[in-house]
Amino acid sequence: MSKKRLFYKSIIWQLIGLTWISLLSYLWFGDWIRSLSFSMVVLIVSIFIYVLYEMAWERFTNYK
């Protein structure tokens, strides 16, 4: 999988996650501004963690 495709795949996955995180954090915080702020921080961190995970997975599963 190319790094460009991997990046786009992670963006789409995180948008799906953003929806659920926003809804659940709204139930927790009771405020849309706090909920969306929290969700954006989680989104940004999650994208980079996912990319690192995929790169590590590729490296270790293709090990010869």
Residue pairs with C-beta under 8 A, 6 or more apart in sequence:
1 9
1 54
1 58
3 55
6 51
6 54
6 55
7 51
10 47
10 50
10 51
10 54
11 47
13 50
14 43
14 46
14 47
14 50
17 42
17 43
17 46
18 39
18 40
18 42
18 43
21 38
21 39
21 42
21 43
22 35
22 36
22 39
25 34
25 35
25 38
25 39
26 32
26 35
28 35
29 35
29 38
